[in-house]
Amino acid sequence: MDLGFLIALSLALGVAAWLFFLWSVRSGQYDDPEGPKYRMLEDDPDERKPPPAPPTRRAPPAAKGEHDS
């Protein structure tokens, strides 16, 4: 391959990588790299509800004649 072609190709790839980097910085990709891994450990106050109470068991109805005093 021609040496000039390889130099042009490497420069084009370098410029493309630089443009991609500038796009990622401007779109906010590097704003807070540490936040999400700590945010997932926090409890949300809305989602923290007490568990529902267990249902109460009612005594079966007494048969006629059992409680005749």
mmCIF file of the N, C-alpha and C atoms, coordinates in Angstrom:
data_MODEL
# 
_entry.id   MODEL 
# 
loop_
_atom_site.group_PDB 
_atom_site.id 
_atom_site.type_symbol 
_atom_site.label_atom_id 
_atom_site.label_alt_id 
_atom_site.label_comp_id 
_atom_site.label_asym_id 
_atom_site.label_entity_id 
_atom_site.label_seq_id 
_atom_site.pdbx_PDB_ins_code 
_atom_site.Cartn_x 
_atom_site.Cartn_y 
_atom_site.Cartn_z 
_atom_site.occupancy 
_atom_site.B_iso_or_equiv 
_atom_site.pdbx_formal_charge 
_atom_site.auth_seq_id 
_atom_site.auth_comp_id 
_atom_site.auth_asym_id 
_atom_site.auth_atom_id 
_atom_site.pdbx_PDB_model_num 
ATOM 1   N N  . MET A 1 1  ? 0.844   -1.176  0.000  1.00 0.00 ? 1  MET A N  1 
ATOM 2   C CA . MET A 1 1  ? 0.000   0.000   0.000  1.00 0.00 ? 1  MET A CA 1 
ATOM 3   C C  . MET A 1 1  ? 0.888   1.238   0.000  1.00 0.00 ? 1  MET A C  1 
ATOM 4   N N  . ASP A 1 2  ? 0.335   2.264   -0.493 1.00 0.00 ? 2  ASP A N  1 
ATOM 5   C CA . ASP A 1 2  ? 1.053   3.517   -0.563 1.00 0.00 ? 2  ASP A CA 1 
ATOM 6   C C  . ASP A 1 2  ? 1.127   4.163   0.822  1.00 0.00 ? 2  ASP A C  1 
ATOM 7   N N  . LEU A 1 3  ? 2.251   4.724   1.178  1.00 0.00 ? 3  LEU A N  1 
ATOM 8   C CA . LEU A 1 3  ? 2.450   5.340   2.485  1.00 0.00 ? 3  LEU A CA 1 
ATOM 9   C C  . LEU A 1 3  ? 1.537   6.551   2.677  1.00 0.00 ? 3  LEU A C  1 
ATOM 10  N N  . GLY A 1 4  ? 1.294   7.308   1.630  1.00 0.00 ? 4  GLY A N  1 
ATOM 11  C CA . GLY A 1 4  ? 0.405   8.478   1.711  1.00 0.00 ? 4  GLY A CA 1 
ATOM 12  C C  . GLY A 1 4  ? -1.021  8.079   2.046  1.00 0.00 ? 4  GLY A C  1 
ATOM 13  N N  . PHE A 1 5  ? -1.452  6.945   1.471  1.00 0.00 ? 5  PHE A N  1 
ATOM 14  C CA . PHE A 1 5  ? -2.800  6.449   1.770  1.00 0.00 ? 5  PHE A CA 1 
ATOM 15  C C  . PHE A 1 5  ? -2.917  6.068   3.242  1.00 0.00 ? 5  PHE A C  1 
ATOM 16  N N  . LEU A 1 6  ? -1.914  5.413   3.783  1.00 0.00 ? 6  LEU A N  1 
ATOM 17  C CA . LEU A 1 6  ? -1.951  5.015   5.186  1.00 0.00 ? 6  LEU A CA 1 
ATOM 18  C C  . LEU A 1 6  ? -1.944  6.228   6.119  1.00 0.00 ? 6  LEU A C  1 
ATOM 19  N N  . ILE A 1 7  ? -1.188  7.253   5.760  1.00 0.00 ? 7  ILE A N  1 
ATOM 20  C CA . ILE A 1 7  ? -1.164  8.470   6.571  1.00 0.00 ? 7  ILE A CA 1 
ATOM 21  C C  . ILE A 1 7  ? -2.526  9.159   6.527  1.00 0.00 ? 7  ILE A C  1 
ATOM 22  N N  . ALA A 1 8  ? -3.126  9.247   5.358  1.00 0.00 ? 8  ALA A N  1 
ATOM 23  C CA . ALA A 1 8  ? -4.444  9.878   5.213  1.00 0.00 ? 8  ALA A CA 1 
ATOM 24  C C  . ALA A 1 8  ? -5.507  9.078   5.970  1.00 0.00 ? 8  ALA A C  1 
ATOM 25  N N  . LEU A 1 9  ? -5.416  7.770   5.879  1.00 0.00 ? 9  LEU A N  1 
ATOM 26  C CA . LEU A 1 9  ? -6.372  6.922   6.582  1.00 0.00 ? 9  LEU A CA 1 
ATOM 27  C C  . LEU A 1 9  ? -6.253  7.097   8.094  1.00 0.00 ? 9  LEU A C  1 
ATOM 28  N N  . SER A 1 10 ? -5.034  7.129   8.613  1.00 0.00 ? 10 SER A N  1 
ATOM 29  C CA . SER A 1 10 ? -4.846  7.286   10.055 1.00 0.00 ? 10 SER A CA 1 
ATOM 30  C C  . SER A 1 10 ? -5.316  8.673   10.513 1.00 0.00 ? 10 SER A C  1 
ATOM 31  N N  . LEU A 1 11 ? -5.067  9.700   9.732  1.00 0.00 ? 11 LEU A N  1 
ATOM 32  C CA . LEU A 1 11 ? -5.559  11.026  10.087 1.00 0.00 ? 11 LEU A CA 1 
ATOM 33  C C  . LEU A 1 11 ? -7.087  11.080  10.077 1.00 0.00 ? 11 LEU A C  1 
ATOM 34  N N  . ALA A 1 12 ? -7.704  10.451  9.084  1.00 0.00 ? 12 ALA A N  1 
ATOM 35  C CA . ALA A 1 12 ? -9.165  10.430  9.002  1.00 0.00 ? 12 ALA A CA 1 
ATOM 36  C C  . ALA A 1 12 ? -9.762  9.691   10.200 1.00 0.00 ? 12 ALA A C  1 
ATOM 37  N N  . LEU A 1 13 ? -9.162  8.570   10.586 1.00 0.00 ? 13 LEU A N  1 
ATOM 38  C CA . LEU A 1 13 ? -9.658  7.834   11.747 1.00 0.00 ? 13 LEU A CA 1 
ATOM 39  C C  . LEU A 1 13 ? -9.450  8.632   13.036 1.00 0.00 ? 13 LEU A C  1 
ATOM 40  N N  . GLY A 1 14 ? -8.350  9.339   13.136 1.00 0.00 ? 14 GLY A N  1 
ATOM 41  C CA . GLY A 1 14 ? -8.100  10.172  14.308 1.00 0.00 ? 14 GLY A CA 1 
ATOM 42  C C  . GLY A 1 14 ? -9.102  11.308  14.431 1.00 0.00 ? 14 GLY A C  1 
ATOM 43  N N  . VAL A 1 15 ? -9.394  11.962  13.304 1.00 0.00 ? 15 VAL A N  1 
ATOM 44  C CA . VAL A 1 15 ? -10.383 13.044  13.312 1.00 0.00 ? 15 VAL A CA 1 
ATOM 45  C C  . VAL A 1 15 ? -11.765 12.498  13.649 1.00 0.00 ? 15 VAL A C  1 
ATOM 46  N N  . ALA A 1 16 ? -12.112 11.328  13.112 1.00 0.00 ? 16 ALA A N  1 
ATOM 47  C CA . ALA A 1 16 ? -13.412 10.723  13.414 1.00 0.00 ? 16 ALA A CA 1 
ATOM 48  C C  . ALA A 1 16 ? -13.517 10.384  14.909 1.00 0.00 ? 16 ALA A C  1 
ATOM 49  N N  . ALA A 1 17 ? -12.456 9.851   15.483 1.00 0.00 ? 17 ALA A N  1 
ATOM 50  C CA . ALA A 1 17 ? -12.471 9.534   16.917 1.00 0.00 ? 17 ALA A CA 1 
ATOM 51  C C  . ALA A 1 17 ? -12.592 10.808  17.745 1.00 0.00 ? 17 ALA A C  1 
ATOM 52  N N  . TRP A 1 18 ? -11.907 11.870  17.341 1.00 0.00 ? 18 TRP A N  1 
ATOM 53  C CA . TRP A 1 18 ? -11.977 13.142  18.059 1.00 0.00 ? 18 TRP A CA 1 
ATOM 54  C C  . TRP A 1 18 ? -13.390 13.724  17.980 1.00 0.00 ? 18 TRP A C  1 
ATOM 55  N N  . LEU A 1 19 ? -14.028 13.659  16.830 1.00 0.00 ? 19 LEU A N  1 
ATOM 56  C CA . LEU A 1 19 ? -15.392 14.163  16.687 1.00 0.00 ? 19 LEU A CA 1 
ATOM 57  C C  . LEU A 1 19 ? -16.379 13.344  17.526 1.00 0.00 ? 19 LEU A C  1 
ATOM 58  N N  . PHE A 1 20 ? -16.173 12.044  17.550 1.00 0.00 ? 20 PHE A N  1 
ATOM 59  C CA . PHE A 1 20 ? -17.033 11.200  18.379 1.00 0.00 ? 20 PHE A CA 1 
ATOM 60  C C  . PHE A 1 20 ? -16.861 11.537  19.855 1.00 0.00 ? 20 PHE A C  1 
ATOM 61  N N  . PHE A 1 21 ? -15.638 11.797  20.283 1.00 0.00 ? 21 PHE A N  1 
ATOM 62  C CA . PHE A 1 21 ? -15.381 12.174  21.658 1.00 0.00 ? 21 PHE A CA 1 
ATOM 63  C C  . PHE A 1 21 ? -16.048 13.509  21.989 1.00 0.00 ? 21 PHE A C  1 
ATOM 64  N N  . LEU A 1 22 ? -15.930 14.493  21.102 1.00 0.00 ? 22 LEU A N  1 
ATOM 65  C CA . LEU A 1 22 ? -16.573 15.782  21.338 1.00 0.00 ? 22 LEU A CA 1 
ATOM 66  C C  . LEU A 1 22 ? -18.091 15.649  21.414 1.00 0.00 ? 22 LEU A C  1 
ATOM 67  N N  . TRP A 1 23 ? -18.658 14.818  20.552 1.00 0.00 ? 23 TRP A N  1 
ATOM 68  C CA . TRP A 1 23 ? -20.105 14.586  20.596 1.00 0.00 ? 23 TRP A CA 1 
ATOM 69  C C  . TRP A 1 23 ? -20.514 13.970  21.931 1.00 0.00 ? 23 TRP A C  1 
ATOM 70  N N  . SER A 1 24 ? -19.736 13.003  22.421 1.00 0.00 ? 24 SER A N  1 
ATOM 71  C CA . SER A 1 24 ? -20.104 12.343  23.676 1.00 0.00 ? 24 SER A CA 1 
ATOM 72  C C  . SER A 1 24 ? -19.985 13.291  24.862 1.00 0.00 ? 24 SER A C  1 
ATOM 73  N N  . VAL A 1 25 ? -19.010 14.189  24.849 1.00 0.00 ? 25 VAL A N  1 
ATOM 74  C CA . VAL A 1 25 ? -18.875 15.163  25.939 1.00 0.00 ? 25 VAL A CA 1 
ATOM 75  C C  . VAL A 1 25 ? -20.036 16.146  25.903 1.00 0.00 ? 25 VAL A C  1 
ATOM 76  N N  . ARG A 1 26 ? -20.390 16.621  24.733 1.00 0.00 ? 26 ARG A N  1 
ATOM 77  C CA . ARG A 1 26 ? -21.478 17.601  24.615 1.00 0.00 ? 26 ARG A CA 1 
ATOM 78  C C  . ARG A 1 26 ? -22.844 17.006  24.911 1.00 0.00 ? 26 ARG A C  1 
ATOM 79  N N  . SER A 1 27 ? -23.018 15.712  24.697 1.00 0.00 ? 27 SER A N  1 
ATOM 80  C CA . SER A 1 27 ? -24.319 15.093  24.973 1.00 0.00 ? 27 SER A CA 1 
ATOM 81  C C  . SER A 1 27 ? -24.458 14.663  26.423 1.00 0.00 ? 27 SER A C  1 
ATOM 82  N N  . GLY A 1 28 ? -23.422 14.886  27.238 1.00 0.00 ? 28 GLY A N  1 
ATOM 83  C CA . GLY A 1 28 ? -23.534 14.622  28.670 1.00 0.00 ? 28 GLY A CA 1 
ATOM 84  C C  . GLY A 1 28 ? -23.175 13.214  29.089 1.00 0.00 ? 28 GLY A C  1 
ATOM 85  N N  . GLN A 1 29 ? -22.430 12.497  28.306 1.00 0.00 ? 29 GLN A N  1 
ATOM 86  C CA . GLN A 1 29 ? -22.087 11.120  28.649 1.00 0.00 ? 29 GLN A CA 1 
ATOM 87  C C  . GLN A 1 29 ? -21.154 11.025  29.855 1.00 0.00 ? 29 GLN A C  1 
ATOM 88  N N  . TYR A 1 30 ? -20.403 12.077  30.120 1.00 0.00 ? 30 TYR A N  1 
ATOM 89  C CA . TYR A 1 30 ? -19.413 12.039  31.196 1.00 0.00 ? 30 TYR A CA 1 
ATOM 90  C C  . TYR A 1 30 ? -19.782 12.973  32.341 1.00 0.00 ? 30 TYR A C  1 
ATOM 91  N N  . ASP A 1 31 ? -21.029 13.381  32.460 1.00 0.00 ? 31 ASP A N  1 
ATOM 92  C CA . ASP A 1 31 ? -21.422 14.329  33.495 1.00 0.00 ? 31 ASP A CA 1 
ATOM 93  C C  . ASP A 1 31 ? -21.244 13.760  34.898 1.00 0.00 ? 31 ASP A C  1 
ATOM 94  N N  . ASP A 1 32 ? -21.778 12.589  35.149 1.00 0.00 ? 32 ASP A N  1 
ATOM 95  C CA . ASP A 1 32 ? -21.706 12.008  36.483 1.00 0.00 ? 32 ASP A CA 1 
ATOM 96  C C  . ASP A 1 32 ? -21.474 10.502  36.373 1.00 0.00 ? 32 ASP A C  1 
ATOM 97  N N  . PRO A 1 33 ? -20.234 10.080  36.210 1.00 0.00 ? 33 PRO A N  1 
ATOM 98  C CA . PRO A 1 33 ? -19.994 8.644   36.054 1.00 0.00 ? 33 PRO A CA 1 
ATOM 99  C C  . PRO A 1 33 ? -20.124 7.855   37.365 1.00 0.00 ? 33 PRO A C  1 
ATOM 100 N N  . GLU A 1 34 ? -20.042 8.521   38.516 1.00 0.00 ? 34 GLU A N  1 
ATOM 101 C CA . GLU A 1 34 ? -20.101 7.818   39.787 1.00 0.00 ? 34 GLU A CA 1 
ATOM 102 C C  . GLU A 1 34 ? -21.518 7.737   40.359 1.00 0.00 ? 34 GLU A C  1 
ATOM 103 N N  . GLY A 1 35 ? -22.393 8.619   39.952 1.00 0.00 ? 35 GLY A N  1 
ATOM 104 C CA . GLY A 1 35 ? -23.720 8.712   40.552 1.00 0.00 ? 35 GLY A CA 1 
ATOM 105 C C  . GLY A 1 35 ? -24.601 7.488   40.421 1.00 0.00 ? 35 GLY A C  1 
ATOM 106 N N  . PRO A 1 36 ? -24.760 6.903   39.251 1.00 0.00 ? 36 PRO A N  1 
ATOM 107 C CA . PRO A 1 36 ? -25.703 5.797   39.117 1.00 0.00 ? 36 PRO A CA 1 
ATOM 108 C C  . PRO A 1 36 ? -25.393 4.590   39.996 1.00 0.00 ? 36 PRO A C  1 
ATOM 109 N N  . LYS A 1 37 ? -24.134 4.299   40.229 1.00 0.00 ? 37 LYS A N  1 
ATOM 110 C CA . LYS A 1 37 ? -23.849 3.115   41.040 1.00 0.00 ? 37 LYS A CA 1 
ATOM 111 C C  . LYS A 1 37 ? -24.182 3.337   42.507 1.00 0.00 ? 37 LYS A C  1 
ATOM 112 N N  . TYR A 1 38 ? -24.217 4.584   42.958 1.00 0.00 ? 38 TYR A N  1 
ATOM 113 C CA . TYR A 1 38 ? -24.633 4.857   44.334 1.00 0.00 ? 38 TYR A CA 1 
ATOM 114 C C  . TYR A 1 38 ? -26.133 5.112   44.412 1.00 0.00 ? 38 TYR A C  1 
ATOM 115 N N  . ARG A 1 39 ? -26.720 5.620   43.345 1.00 0.00 ? 39 ARG A N  1 
ATOM 116 C CA . ARG A 1 39 ? -28.144 5.909   43.334 1.00 0.00 ? 39 ARG A CA 1 
ATOM 117 C C  . ARG A 1 39 ? -28.972 4.631   43.442 1.00 0.00 ? 39 ARG A C  1 
ATOM 118 N N  . MET A 1 40 ? -28.467 3.533   42.911 1.00 0.00 ? 40 MET A N  1 
ATOM 119 C CA . MET A 1 40 ? -29.246 2.295   42.971 1.00 0.00 ? 40 MET A CA 1 
ATOM 120 C C  . MET A 1 40 ? -29.300 1.726   44.378 1.00 0.00 ? 40 MET A C  1 
ATOM 121 N N  . LEU A 1 41 ? -28.425 2.185   45.275 1.00 0.00 ? 41 LEU A N  1 
ATOM 122 C CA . LEU A 1 41 ? -28.424 1.697   46.644 1.00 0.00 ? 41 LEU A CA 1 
ATOM 123 C C  . LEU A 1 41 ? -29.337 2.496   47.559 1.00 0.00 ? 41 LEU A C  1 
ATOM 124 N N  . GLU A 1 42 ? -29.802 3.649   47.122 1.00 0.00 ? 42 GLU A N  1 
ATOM 125 C CA . GLU A 1 42 ? -30.669 4.489   47.941 1.00 0.00 ? 42 GLU A CA 1 
ATOM 126 C C  . GLU A 1 42 ? -32.089 3.939   47.942 1.00 0.00 ? 42 GLU A C  1 
ATOM 127 N N  . ASP A 1 43 ? -32.762 4.128   49.065 1.00 0.00 ? 43 ASP A N  1 
ATOM 128 C CA . ASP A 1 43 ? -34.160 3.731   49.166 1.00 0.00 ? 43 ASP A CA 1 
ATOM 129 C C  . ASP A 1 43 ? -35.039 4.887   48.732 1.00 0.00 ? 43 ASP A C  1 
ATOM 130 N N  . ASP A 1 44 ? -36.025 4.594   47.924 1.00 0.00 ? 44 ASP A N  1 
ATOM 131 C CA . ASP A 1 44 ? -36.980 5.601   47.524 1.00 0.00 ? 44 ASP A CA 1 
ATOM 132 C C  . ASP A 1 44 ? -38.068 5.675   48.591 1.00 0.00 ? 44 ASP A C  1 
ATOM 133 N N  . PRO A 1 45 ? -38.388 6.857   49.096 1.00 0.00 ? 45 PRO A N  1 
ATOM 134 C CA . PRO A 1 45 ? -39.399 6.941   50.158 1.00 0.00 ? 45 PRO A CA 1 
ATOM 135 C C  . PRO A 1 45 ? -40.781 6.514   49.680 1.00 0.00 ? 45 PRO A C  1 
ATOM 136 N N  . ASP A 1 46 ? -41.091 6.659   48.403 1.00 0.00 ? 46 ASP A N  1 
ATOM 137 C CA . ASP A 1 46 ? -42.407 6.261   47.905 1.00 0.00 ? 46 ASP A CA 1 
ATOM 138 C C  . ASP A 1 46 ? -42.561 4.752   47.856 1.00 0.00 ? 46 ASP A C  1 
ATOM 139 N N  . GLU A 1 47 ? -41.485 4.047   47.590 1.00 0.00 ? 47 GLU A N  1 
ATOM 140 C CA . GLU A 1 47 ? -41.564 2.596   47.450 1.00 0.00 ? 47 GLU A CA 1 
ATOM 141 C C  . GLU A 1 47 ? -41.454 1.878   48.790 1.00 0.00 ? 47 GLU A C  1 
ATOM 142 N N  . ARG A 1 48 ? -41.141 2.592   49.835 1.00 0.00 ? 48 ARG A N  1 
ATOM 143 C CA . ARG A 1 48 ? -40.935 1.962   51.140 1.00 0.00 ? 48 ARG A CA 1 
ATOM 144 C C  . ARG A 1 48 ? -42.241 1.961   51.913 1.00 0.00 ? 48 ARG A C  1 
ATOM 145 N N  . LYS A 1 49 ? -43.055 0.957   51.713 1.00 0.00 ? 49 LYS A N  1 
ATOM 146 C CA . LYS A 1 49 ? -44.347 0.842   52.373 1.00 0.00 ? 49 LYS A CA 1 
ATOM 147 C C  . LYS A 1 49 ? -44.304 -0.372  53.300 1.00 0.00 ? 49 LYS A C  1 
ATOM 148 N N  . PRO A 1 50 ? -45.032 -0.314  54.394 1.00 0.00 ? 50 PRO A N  1 
ATOM 149 C CA . PRO A 1 50 ? -45.037 -1.483  55.293 1.00 0.00 ? 50 PRO A CA 1 
ATOM 150 C C  . PRO A 1 50 ? -45.716 -2.666  54.614 1.00 0.00 ? 50 PRO A C  1 
ATOM 151 N N  . PRO A 1 51 ? -45.309 -3.865  54.960 1.00 0.00 ? 51 PRO A N  1 
ATOM 152 C CA . PRO A 1 51 ? -45.950 -5.037  54.349 1.00 0.00 ? 51 PRO A CA 1 
ATOM 153 C C  . PRO A 1 51 ? -47.402 -5.132  54.803 1.00 0.00 ? 51 PRO A C  1 
ATOM 154 N N  . PRO A 1 52 ? -48.252 -5.697  53.996 1.00 0.00 ? 52 PRO A N  1 
ATOM 155 C CA . PRO A 1 52 ? -49.659 -5.804  54.375 1.00 0.00 ? 52 PRO A CA 1 
ATOM 156 C C  . PRO A 1 52 ? -49.827 -6.744  55.565 1.00 0.00 ? 52 PRO A C  1 
ATOM 157 N N  . ALA A 1 53 ? -50.826 -6.441  56.382 1.00 0.00 ? 53 ALA A N  1 
ATOM 158 C CA . ALA A 1 53 ? -51.099 -7.267  57.565 1.00 0.00 ? 53 ALA A CA 1 
ATOM 159 C C  . ALA A 1 53 ? -51.659 -8.609  57.112 1.00 0.00 ? 53 ALA A C  1 
ATOM 160 N N  . PRO A 1 54 ? -51.311 -9.658  57.831 1.00 0.00 ? 54 PRO A N  1 
ATOM 161 C CA . PRO A 1 54 ? -51.859 -10.976 57.457 1.00 0.00 ? 54 PRO A CA 1 
ATOM 162 C C  . PRO A 1 54 ? -53.357 -11.002 57.711 1.00 0.00 ? 54 PRO A C  1 
ATOM 163 N N  . PRO A 1 55 ? -54.096 -11.742 56.933 1.00 0.00 ? 55 PRO A N  1 
ATOM 164 C CA . PRO A 1 55 ? -55.547 -11.787 57.128 1.00 0.00 ? 55 PRO A CA 1 
ATOM 165 C C  . PRO A 1 55 ? -55.890 -12.451 58.465 1.00 0.00 ? 55 PRO A C  1 
ATOM 166 N N  . THR A 1 56 ? -56.923 -11.942 59.113 1.00 0.00 ? 56 THR A N  1 
ATOM 167 C CA . THR A 1 56 ? -57.343 -12.503 60.404 1.00 0.00 ? 56 THR A CA 1 
ATOM 168 C C  . THR A 1 56 ? -58.286 -13.666 60.150 1.00 0.00 ? 56 THR A C  1 
ATOM 169 N N  . ARG A 1 57 ? -58.128 -14.692 60.944 1.00 0.00 ? 57 ARG A N  1 
ATOM 170 C CA . ARG A 1 57 ? -59.003 -15.866 60.814 1.00 0.00 ? 57 ARG A CA 1 
ATOM 171 C C  . ARG A 1 57 ? -60.186 -15.691 61.741 1.00 0.00 ? 57 ARG A C  1 
ATOM 172 N N  . ARG A 1 58 ? -61.330 -15.943 61.218 1.00 0.00 ? 58 ARG A N  1 
ATOM 173 C CA . ARG A 1 58 ? -62.556 -15.861 62.014 1.00 0.00 ? 58 ARG A CA 1 
ATOM 174 C C  . ARG A 1 58 ? -62.920 -17.257 62.471 1.00 0.00 ? 58 ARG A C  1 
ATOM 175 N N  . ALA A 1 59 ? -63.444 -17.326 63.654 1.00 0.00 ? 59 ALA A N  1 
ATOM 176 C CA . ALA A 1 59 ? -63.874 -18.622 64.194 1.00 0.00 ? 59 ALA A CA 1 
ATOM 177 C C  . ALA A 1 59 ? -65.082 -19.106 63.393 1.00 0.00 ? 59 ALA A C  1 
ATOM 178 N N  . PRO A 1 60 ? -65.154 -20.402 63.144 1.00 0.00 ? 60 PRO A N  1 
ATOM 179 C CA . PRO A 1 60 ? -66.319 -20.907 62.418 1.00 0.00 ? 60 PRO A CA 1 
ATOM 180 C C  . PRO A 1 60 ? -67.570 -20.728 63.268 1.00 0.00 ? 60 PRO A C  1 
ATOM 181 N N  . PRO A 1 61 ? -68.701 -20.559 62.620 1.00 0.00 ? 61 PRO A N  1 
ATOM 182 C CA . PRO A 1 61 ? -69.937 -20.368 63.399 1.00 0.00 ? 61 PRO A CA 1 
ATOM 183 C C  . PRO A 1 61 ? -70.228 -21.606 64.244 1.00 0.00 ? 61 PRO A C  1 
ATOM 184 N N  . ALA A 1 62 ? -70.723 -21.359 65.438 1.00 0.00 ? 62 ALA A N  1 
ATOM 185 C CA . ALA A 1 62 ? -71.028 -22.455 66.360 1.00 0.00 ? 62 ALA A CA 1 
ATOM 186 C C  . ALA A 1 62 ? -72.288 -23.182 65.895 1.00 0.00 ? 62 ALA A C  1 
ATOM 187 N N  . ALA A 1 63 ? -72.281 -24.469 66.076 1.00 0.00 ? 63 ALA A N  1 
ATOM 188 C CA . ALA A 1 63 ? -73.452 -25.259 65.713 1.00 0.00 ? 63 ALA A CA 1 
ATOM 189 C C  . ALA A 1 63 ? -74.528 -25.062 66.758 1.00 0.00 ? 63 ALA A C  1 
ATOM 190 N N  . LYS A 1 64 ? -75.762 -25.260 66.369 1.00 0.00 ? 64 LYS A N  1 
ATOM 191 C CA . LYS A 1 64 ? -76.874 -25.054 67.296 1.00 0.00 ? 64 LYS A CA 1 
ATOM 192 C C  . LYS A 1 64 ? -76.774 -26.066 68.427 1.00 0.00 ? 64 LYS A C  1 
ATOM 193 N N  . GLY A 1 65 ? -76.964 -25.597 69.596 1.00 0.00 ? 65 GLY A N  1 
ATOM 194 C CA . GLY A 1 65 ? -76.980 -26.477 70.744 1.00 0.00 ? 65 GLY A CA 1 
ATOM 195 C C  . GLY A 1 65 ? -75.650 -26.588 71.468 1.00 0.00 ? 65 GLY A C  1 
ATOM 196 N N  . GLU A 1 66 ? -74.581 -26.043 70.935 1.00 0.00 ? 66 GLU A N  1 
ATOM 197 C CA . GLU A 1 66 ? -73.273 -26.164 71.607 1.00 0.00 ? 66 GLU A CA 1 
ATOM 198 C C  . GLU A 1 66 ? -73.153 -25.206 72.767 1.00 0.00 ? 66 GLU A C  1 
ATOM 199 N N  . HIS A 1 67 ? -73.720 -24.029 72.653 1.00 0.00 ? 67 HIS A N  1 
ATOM 200 C CA . HIS A 1 67 ? -73.559 -23.018 73.697 1.00 0.00 ? 67 HIS A CA 1 
ATOM 201 C C  . HIS A 1 67 ? -74.866 -22.775 74.442 1.00 0.00 ? 67 HIS A C  1 
ATOM 202 N N  . ASP A 1 68 ? -75.707 -23.750 74.538 1.00 0.00 ? 68 ASP A N  1 
ATOM 203 C CA . ASP A 1 68 ? -76.956 -23.586 75.285 1.00 0.00 ? 68 ASP A CA 1 
ATOM 204 C C  . ASP A 1 68 ? -76.648 -23.780 76.760 1.00 0.00 ? 68 ASP A C  1 
ATOM 205 N N  . SER A 1 69 ? -76.776 -22.696 77.543 1.00 0.00 ? 69 SER A N  1 
ATOM 206 C CA . SER A 1 69 ? -76.503 -22.817 78.975 1.00 0.00 ? 69 SER A CA 1 
ATOM 207 C C  . SER A 1 69 ? -77.726 -22.578 79.776 1.00 0.00 ? 69 SER A C  1 
# 
